[in-house]
Amino acid sequence: MPCLSRKTGLVISLGTWASFVINRSNPVTVDSHNEIEKSLPFLIRIFPGRNKNEVMGRITAIANQKGGVGKTTTAVNLGASLAAAERSVLVIDMDPQGNASSGLGYPRGEVDDGVYQALTGEMTLQETVMSTELERLHIVPATEDLAGAGIELVDVENREYRLRKALDDIKNKYDHILIDCPPSLGLLTVNSLVAAHTVMVPLQCEYYAMEGLGRLMNTIERIRASFNPDLSLEGILLCMYDPRMNLTKQVADEVRQHFASTVFDTVIPRNVRLGESPSFGKPVILYDINSKGSRSYLELAKEYLERLSLSSDRSKKER
């Protein structure tokens, strides 16, 4: 049962699937508490149980060289939803803008150590991990220094493998590691793709986003050929979906026709709550759990886990 303690904050226990720890600095109203409690049947039903073949350290880069398509929103809210499904999750903010960091409570400029220090070897990645309001969700934040990393690493030996090497000692401590890539195809994105097992591509349903998708696919092929032959496409995620617009439907239909089963069934709608929650430094499931945006990311987490389960079963049969 949920319990409220004025001394330690609110701990919300949602059956067997989640533990939310909300700090006193972010008080939860009675209405919010009631909303979460009313959502229990939906939340408990939505997530599959843990597959016995699930492996630790699944690394997914969330990438698209076009900005404003939903990469950071997806990294933060998919990570939070997976944590709600009782998976341990690490989000790595590789974007110098630091929006994933601020969206999880660590605004840019207020953190001294982060992924930059791990890339340069000043610190281990474990030393830069920060906790969040969700017990099972952690983040390696972006600091202001990260903006210069692309230049500073140019002459470093094996520069494309810096993040992969940094992850070696920590990846098996988490079920899932999500890397929020910058909106470019520079060295930081290359490091992310070289370190990852799979790539998730958020795609805004508009014409220009379609143009950039082809270039990203070419980049993924080059990464496979030169650095990471095991890199695969996790899927394409349609974001900012507005069914009232004909263009949205046309782009969605074209993407599904061309990429078929790699496109997630779940779509992320345009949603005010998704836009508001980062200003409070929290994922949308802690801001408004009943919003369309929150439920869409919970559905995405379910589909993501189901895909992983099917993939694990196939791999076991092949062995």
Protein Blocks (a to p, Z undefined) as FASTA:
>chain_A
ZZddfknopcddehjlbccdddfklccdfklmmmmmmmmmmmmmmpccddfkbcehiacd
dddfbghiopmmmmmmmmmmmmmnopacddddfbfnlmmmmmnopaghiafbdfklmmno
pacfklmpccdfblkbccddddfklmmmmmmmmmpghklmmmmmmmmmmmmmpfbdcddd
ddbfbfklmmmmmmpmbdcddddddfklmmmmmmmmmmmmmmmmmmmmmbccfbacdehi
afkbmklmmmmmmmmmmnmmmpcfbdcdddfklmmmmmnopafklmommbmklmmmmmmm
mmmmmmmmmmmmmmmmmZZ
